[in-house]
Amino acid sequence: MAFPPPPAVLSARDLRGSELDTAPADALLRIYAWMHLARITDNRILDLFRQGLMRGTVTGGQGNEALIVPLALLADKALDVTSFTHRDLGGHLIWGQHLCVHLNQYFANAGSPTKAREGNIHRGDPANRSYPMISHLGAMLSVVAGATDSQRRQGKPAVGFAFFGDGGSSTGDIHETMNLASLLSLPVIFVIENNGYAYSTPTSEQFAPGTELWRRAAGYGMEALTLDCTSDVAHVARTLAAAIEKTRATSRPMLIEAQVLRLRGHAAYDTCDYLKPGEIEAMFARDPVPRARAQAVAAADAARVEAIEAELNAYLEVCVQVSLATARPTAAGMADDLFAPASAPKSWQAEPAAPVQLNSAQAINLALRKVLAERPESIVMGQDIGIYGGAFKVTEGLLADFSRARVLNTPLAESACTGYAIGLALNGHRPIEEFQFADFSTEATTQITLNAATMHFRSGAQCPLVLRLPCGGGLTFGSFHSQELESLFLSMPGIKGLYPSTPQDAFNALLAAYEDNNPVLLFEHKALYRRGRAPVVWDPNYRDIWSPKKLRAGDYATFVTYGEMVYLATEAADYLATEYETTLDLFDLRALAPLQLDAIEASLARTGRLIVLHEGRRTHGFGAELVSRLVEKHFATMKAAPLRITSLDLPVPFAPELEKEYRPTTDKIIERITEWIG
């Protein structure tokens, strides 16, 4: 069925603050029309949910309309950036897309903008810089900050709008992001939707007595104000207009604590039995929608208001029927949408034209230089990567040659900085983020695995992001600086992973990861940074890094490894060939996700025996996945049980004697294989 044409009153999705003075009747009617539509839609959604026609959870915005509607009308939808939350249906409606599209999302039907892959409130319009929220409160603020900075870097005077509740204001991501926005002078308006409750927990149990949330802004050097959004909608609109204008002009962040209401509890299933006697009645007495209606009636006339209400009521019912009649979703194409489509190769210059002798750290530095010099949309960021050149000097000299705008030193805020990188990536930039140690990336696990990794599947948006992870042991750094995290991260769908072992592969891997349209983890073993030099040259086949490389040919078994273990495996394979006349097909896996195993499978079909070596621990280690995938297809032709050689199931110990016992060594590899040969 075709979508019904919207009423004429909905054709105006913008508002200028001056209209409240020059044309108050039209301005107030416009605000009220959208408030009324948001309210009746929220109420109708609640009814449909209670009838069993909608599933999941319904978290209405009843009581929030006098904040979100004026703000969304005042925003520049052609420039600005936002990520709406649970209570912001009015903002979604104004930002764009037909009402039927939004209803389709709640019905999770074939017309859902997320293809019914996401919950009913987790929608957005990424093409127009409205980014879909995730349930982890506070995580989207940094994405808004990054996308807003991306707009500014492109010369567009955008403002970002980042929303969170009183409960969410306790999360670390919010404080990290406000600090980052102030440090970088980003024009983001942070809006606390303070309705007095985090689900059932009142503010009195969230904060110390006397806490005023808006005053926290002083600690980040930003302006702040508090605004009652329950009484005078014209005053709210004027205040917001002034705040937006100032933020746009000064490029300084601002914090607004908006006092709003939550008239229907946390969600449809909320019994609200935690409220005190008379509390809900007091809330409804402050309901902003009847007050906005009274202001519209006073400025225009009752007949005009009633006519608008009748038209909107009828329009909503037609849209509900259209969405109810829309087909249910199918799973067709679902697996294909996990990753964004492959990008065309970038127009790289064929340099270095002649081989240069480099170690892996220098090769990565050279690749970063190439990216920064040839790709204006690139940004390199991370802790201590500027003057210091990074913890392992991989970024040495980049700041001096490419400026602070392109080589960005970040504060110790891995989650917010990764969210900021996601925002940059969603809006046309291609950031490369260095974690000081791979271990510290666990601080950004939500951003990596539940935000960036799922972005294309749930919204269709591309998230081209490279995350560099200095990893691995053998350097006596202990448990918090030596982890192998590929098994942790790559068990989550939507992430790609490369693990080069040579300087040339490290150079190629960074270029291949950079031009990919998905988040790519680049694992860089710290012991390989300066293991030795080898020739590095422009390789037109750099994309071959996504496939395994055969290092040795043999008949007895298929031997698969990656990272620093490649060198140990090579030594072991050469020893076995010399001393035992036992030859192995040795493969450097290189790409851990997605796995390209065709060549390895062909080898295994011939040898019938499999050895997998990796530095990570045995239990839930990456080798278990490799063995499972290979053996389940070739079990009938296997001549022996597969052999896994790994580190011990322990935290990484510190002392060199202990770490040597913990990790595989060449001698232990040879011993395990000879025992297995039997």
SULHUZI-V543249 format. One record per residue. RES is the residue in one small letter. OMEGA is omega in whole degrees, -180 to 180 (none if undefined). NEAR is the number of other C-alpha atoms within 8 Angstrom. Layout:
BEGIN
RES,OMEGA,NEAR / RES,OMEGA,NEAR
END
This chain:
BEGIN
m,179,5 / a,177,4 / f,178,8 / p,177,7 / p,179,4 / p,174,8 / p,-177,9 / a,-177,6 / v,-179,8 / l,178,10 / s,179,7 / a,-179,7 / r,-177,8 / d,179,9 / l,171,9 / r,-178,8 / g,-178,11 / s,-179,6 / e,178,10 / l,178,13 / d,-176,7 / t,-179,6 / a,-172,8 / p,-178,10 / a,179,10 / d,-179,8 / a,-178,11 / l,175,14 / l,180,11 / r,179,11 / i,-177,11 / y,-180,12 / a,180,13 / w,175,12 / m,180,13 / h,179,10 / l,179,12 / a,-178,13 / r,-176,12 / i,177,9 / t,176,9 / d,-180,12 / n,-179,10 / r,177,8 / i,178,11 / l,178,11 / d,-179,8 / l,177,10 / f,-178,12 / r,176,9 / q,-179,7 / g,-179,7 / l,174,8 / m,-177,12 / r,178,8 / g,179,6 / t,178,9 / v,180,11 / t,-172,10 / g,178,14 / g,179,15 / q,-177,13 / g,-178,13 / n,-168,13 / e,-176,15 / a,172,15 / l,-167,11 / i,-178,11 / v,177,14 / p,-178,14 / l,-179,12 / a,177,12 / l,-178,12 / l,-179,14 / a,176,9 / d,-174,9 / k,178,8 / a,-176,5 / l,-166,10 / d,-173,13 / v,178,15 / t,167,11 / s,-176,15 / f,-178,15 / t,-175,9 / h,-169,9 / r,-164,10 / d,179,12 / l,180,11 / g,177,15 / g,177,12 / h,-177,10 / l,-177,12 / i,-175,11 / w,178,10 / g,-179,7 / q,-178,7 / h,178,9 / l,179,9 / c,178,11 / v,179,11 / h,178,12 / l,177,12 / n,178,15 / q,179,17 / y,178,13 / f,-178,13 / a,-179,16 / n,-176,14 / a,179,12 / g,180,13 / s,179,15 / p,176,11 / t,-177,11 / k,178,12 / a,-179,13 / r,-178,8 / e,178,9 / g,-168,12 / n,179,12 / i,-174,11 / h,-180,9 / r,177,14 / g,177,12 / d,-173,11 / p,180,11 / a,179,6 / n,170,8 / r,169,11 / s,-168,13 / y,-175,12 / p,-180,12 / m,166,12 / i,-173,10 / s,-180,4 / h,-170,6 / l,178,9 / g,-173,12 / a,-175,14 / m,-179,12 / l,-178,15 / s,176,16 / v,176,14 / v,180,18 / a,-179,15 / g,-180,14 / a,177,18 / t,177,18 / d,178,10 / s,177,13 / q,180,13 / r,179,10 / r,177,7 / q,177,6 / g,-178,6 / k,-175,8 / p,-175,8 / a,170,13 / v,176,14 / g,178,14 / f,-175,13 / a,-173,14 / f,173,12 / f,-177,13 / g,177,11 / d,177,15 / g,-179,9 / g,-178,11 / s,178,11 / s,-175,7 / t,-178,9 / g,-179,7 / d,-178,12 / i,-180,15 / h,176,9 / e,-175,11 / t,178,13 / m,177,11 / n,-179,9 / l,-180,11 / a,178,13 / s,180,13 / l,-177,7 / l,-179,6 / s,-179,9 / l,-178,13 / p,-180,16 / v,173,17 / i,177,14 / f,-175,13 / v,174,12 / i,176,13 / e,-174,12 / n,177,12 / n,173,10 / g,-176,8 / y,165,11 / a,-168,12 / y,-178,6 / s,-174,8 / t,-179,8 / p,-179,9 / t,179,11 / s,177,7 / e,178,7 / q,-173,8 / f,177,7 / a,180,7 / p,177,5 / g,-179,4 / t,172,6 / e,-170,6 / l,-177,7 / w,-179,11 / r,178,7 / r,-178,8 / a,-178,12 / a,179,9 / g,179,6 / y,176,9 / g,179,7 / m,179,12 / e,-180,9 / a,175,12 / l,175,8 / t,-171,9 / l,176,9 / d,-177,9 / c,-179,14 / t,-173,13 / s,-171,10 / d,-176,10 / v,177,13 / a,177,8 / h,178,7 / v,-178,14 / a,179,12 / r,-179,10 / t,179,8 / l,179,11 / a,180,12 / a,180,9 / a,-180,9 / i,180,12 / e,-180,8 / k,180,8 / t,180,15 / r,-177,12 / a,-173,6 / t,-174,7 / s,174,10 / r,179,12 / p,-180,16 / m,177,14 / l,176,14 / i,172,13 / e,-177,14 / a,176,13 / q,-177,12 / v,-179,13 / l,175,13 / r,-168,11 / l,-178,9 / r,179,8 / g,-178,10 / h,-178,11 / a,-174,10 / a,-177,13 / y,-177,5 / d,-180,7 / t,179,5 / c,-178,7 / d,177,4 / y,-180,5 / l,178,7 / k,178,6 / p,178,5 / g,-175,6 / e,-178,8 / i,178,10 / e,178,7 / a,177,8 / m,-178,10 / f,176,8 / a,179,6 / r,-177,8 / d,-175,12 / p,-176,14 / v,176,13 / p,179,7 / r,177,11 / a,177,14 / r,179,10 / a,178,8 / q,179,9 / a,178,14 / v,-179,11 / a,-178,8 / a,-180,9 / a,171,11 / d,-174,9 / a,-177,8 / a,179,6 / r,180,9 / v,-179,13 / e,179,8 / a,178,8 / i,-180,10 / e,-179,10 / a,-180,8 / e,-180,9 / l,178,11 / n,-180,10 / a,179,8 / y,179,11 / l,-177,11 / e,177,8 / v,180,9 / c,178,13 / v,-179,10 / q,177,8 / v,-178,12 / s,176,12 / l,-178,7 / a,-180,7 / t,-176,11 / a,175,7 / r,-178,7 / p,173,10 / t,-179,5 / a,-178,5 / a,177,5 / g,-175,6 / m,179,8 / a,-179,6 / d,-177,6 / d,179,10 / l,178,11 / f,172,9 / a,-179,11 / p,180,5 / a,179,6 / s,172,7 / a,178,4 / p,176,5 / k,-179,5 / s,-179,4 / w,170,5 / q,-177,5 / a,-179,8 / e,-2,7 / p,-177,9 / a,178,7 / a,-178,7 / p,173,9 / v,-178,9 / q,-176,8 / l,166,13 / n,-174,14 / s,178,17 / a,179,14 / q,179,11 / a,178,14 / i,176,13 / n,179,11 / l,179,9 / a,177,12 / l,177,11 / r,-180,9 / k,179,9 / v,-178,10 / l,-178,13 / a,-171,8 / e,-176,8 / r,-175,8 / p,180,6 / e,-176,7 / s,176,12 / i,176,13 / v,-175,13 / m,178,14 / g,-178,13 / q,174,12 / d,-177,12 / i,-176,18 / g,-178,15 / i,-177,9 / y,178,9 / g,179,14 / g,-177,14 / a,-179,9 / f,175,6 / k,-180,10 / v,-179,11 / t,-176,11 / e,176,13 / g,-177,9 / l,-179,12 / l,-178,13 / a,-175,7 / d,-172,6 / f,173,11 / s,-178,9 / r,179,9 / a,-177,7 / r,-180,12 / v,-165,14 / l,171,12 / n,-178,11 / t,174,10 / p,179,7 / l,-176,5 / a,-171,8 / e,-178,11 / s,-179,13 / a,-179,16 / c,176,13 / t,174,13 / g,176,15 / y,177,14 / a,177,14 / i,178,14 / g,176,16 / l,-177,17 / a,-178,15 / l,-174,13 / n,171,10 / g,175,8 / h,178,11 / r,-177,13 / p,173,14 / i,-177,14 / e,175,13 / e,168,12 / f,-177,14 / q,170,12 / f,178,11 / a,-178,16 / d,-176,11 / f,177,11 / s,177,11 / t,175,7 / e,-177,7 / a,-175,12 / t,-180,10 / t,-178,10 / q,-177,12 / i,-168,10 / t,-175,14 / l,179,10 / n,-179,10 / a,-173,11 / a,-176,14 / t,-169,12 / m,-177,12 / h,-179,14 / f,-173,12 / r,-177,10 / s,-177,13 / g,-178,10 / a,176,10 / q,-179,11 / c,-178,13 / p,-170,15 / l,176,16 / v,179,14 / l,-177,12 / r,-173,13 / l,173,14 / p,-168,12 / c,172,16 / g,-177,12 / g,-179,16 / g,-178,11 / l,-179,6 / t,176,10 / f,177,10 / g,-168,11 / s,-171,10 / f,-179,8 / h,-171,12 / s,-171,15 / q,166,13 / e,-169,10 / l,-176,10 / e,-179,10 / s,179,10 / l,-173,7 / f,-172,9 / l,170,12 / s,179,6 / m,-176,9 / p,174,9 / g,-180,12 / i,172,14 / k,-177,12 / g,176,14 / l,-179,16 / y,-178,13 / p,-180,14 / s,-179,13 / t,177,9 / p,179,18 / q,178,12 / d,177,10 / a,177,13 / f,-179,14 / n,-176,13 / a,-179,15 / l,178,12 / l,-180,11 / a,178,11 / a,-177,11 / y,-174,11 / e,177,10 / d,-177,11 / n,-177,12 / n,173,14 / p,-178,15 / v,173,14 / l,177,12 / l,-179,14 / f,-178,13 / e,-178,13 / h,-175,13 / k,-179,9 / a,180,11 / l,-176,14 / y,-177,11 / r,-178,9 / r,-179,8 / g,-178,8 / r,178,10 / a,-179,11 / p,174,10 / v,-177,13 / v,175,11 / w,-178,10 / d,-180,7 / p,178,6 / n,-176,5 / y,-180,10 / r,175,9 / d,179,6 / i,180,13 / w,179,9 / s,177,11 / p,177,14 / k,179,8 / k,-176,9 / l,179,9 / r,177,10 / a,180,9 / g,-173,11 / d,-169,11 / y,-176,11 / a,174,14 / t,-172,18 / f,-175,12 / v,178,12 / t,179,14 / y,177,14 / g,-179,13 / e,-179,10 / m,177,11 / v,-177,11 / y,178,7 / l,179,11 / a,179,13 / t,178,11 / e,-179,9 / a,-180,12 / a,179,12 / d,179,8 / y,-179,10 / l,179,12 / a,-177,11 / t,-172,8 / e,-175,7 / y,-176,7 / e,179,7 / t,-176,11 / t,-175,12 / l,167,14 / d,-176,15 / l,-179,16 / f,167,14 / d,-173,13 / l,177,11 / r,179,15 / a,-178,15 / l,177,12 / a,-6,9 / p,-178,7 / l,175,7 / q,-168,9 / l,-174,8 / d,-178,6 / a,179,8 / i,178,10 / e,178,9 / a,177,8 / s,-178,10 / l,177,13 / a,-180,9 / r,-175,7 / t,-179,10 / g,180,14 / r,-174,13 / l,172,14 / i,176,12 / v,-179,14 / l,171,14 / h,-176,13 / e,180,11 / g,-179,11 / r,-174,11 / r,-175,13 / t,-176,6 / h,179,7 / g,-176,10 / f,179,10 / g,179,11 / a,178,11 / e,178,8 / l,-180,9 / v,-178,11 / s,-177,8 / r,-176,8 / l,-175,9 / v,-177,10 / e,178,7 / k,-173,6 / h,-175,11 / f,-174,7 / a,-178,4 / t,-179,7 / m,180,10 / k,-180,6 / a,174,7 / a,179,7 / p,180,10 / l,174,9 / r,177,10 / i,-172,12 / t,169,12 / s,180,12 / l,179,8 / d,-178,7 / l,165,7 / p,-178,5 / v,-179,11 / p,-171,11 / f,-173,10 / a,-176,8 / p,179,9 / e,-179,6 / l,180,9 / e,178,14 / k,178,10 / e,-177,7 / y,-171,11 / r,170,12 / p,172,12 / t,180,8 / t,-179,10 / d,-180,7 / k,178,8 / i,179,13 / i,-179,11 / e,-179,8 / r,-178,9 / i,-179,9 / t,176,8 / e,-179,7 / w,177,7 / i,174,5 / g,none,4
END
